[in-house]
Amino acid sequence: MQVNAVATQRVRGVAYACAVVSLFCAFVLISRMGLSTELTLPDIAALRFGVGGLVLSPILIRHGLSGLRPAEAVLLAALGGLGFGLFAYAGFALAPAAHGSILIHGALPLTTALLLKLFCGCGMERSRQVSLGAIPIGVAVVIWDGSRLSAGTVLMGDFCLLAASFCWSGYGLYAKRMGIPAVKAAAIVAGISATLFLPVYAALPGTTLFSAAWPDIALQGFFQGVLIGALSVFIYTRAVALLGAAEIALFTATVPGLTALGGYLLLGEAPSGASLAGLGLVTCGTVLGLRRAG
């Protein structure tokens, strides 16, 4: 009986992990698709923060700032909401989907390690340094590839994507330091991001949200605000509870490769040889690093 319970838990955990991978890949691809419509970067950001803030508002109303001071809550939102979202969308507007997944999701072990070293003085074992050494090489290859394309616009997008990775790493580390549960942290991030961004958005000239096609608005609003802004937090938290963070990280190591494949099939973006080399280095470095840490 106990064996069946363990097997059932693992099957459920794998299902949640596959959903996490699907959402991470779709975040890049659907955002790129949205930016190819009449919707602009501020429009998509307004949908993400507005819909996400509305969906998670009951949690924020019930729990408030969960013991955080206002400045701490704003910093949390600046990292996990405004900073991550705006840098990511800017990167998606300028760089291919393959670059997006490599420089955001693939670079997370590197950006997290750098922030830990910079702000906490935490190092890592020599063996893990060697195994993760492939990641910065892969990132450098992708950025070099971006420097050769589109008169520097792809390179600018690459730096925005890398900044988004740093923001997401910082958000995770800061939320852990503050001891905020994932769902409450997501509600704080969504609520404060909406409060800060929507008035600015309303004052911006040339926004096209209400003149865009309603199917595009509905798709981006549901995906960005509901699935990514709210539901993904629950799914990721549940997956970690069932399988553990290390095993979930191994699942998410497949995101760059799957996103590059999706970009080719759905968007017609064939990755260059340099992008494929960077993809291979980042993925190998992540997997080896996680196995040595396990």
Secondary structure, DSSP 8 states (H G I E B T S, - for coil): -HHHHHHHHHHHHHHHHHHHHHHHHHHHHHHHHHTTSS--HHHHHHHHHHHHHHHHHHHHHHHTTTT--HHHHHHHHIIIIIIHHHHHHHHHHHS-HHHHHIIIIITHHHHHHHHIIIII-----HHHHHHHTHHHHHHHHHHHHHHTSGGGHHHHHHHHHHHHHHHHHHHHHHHHHHT--HHHHHHHHHHHHHHHHHHHHHH-TT--GGGS-HHHHHHHIIIIIIIIIIIHHHHHHHHHHHH-HHHHHHHHTTHHHHHHHHHHHHH-----HHHHHHHHHHHHHHHHHHHHH-
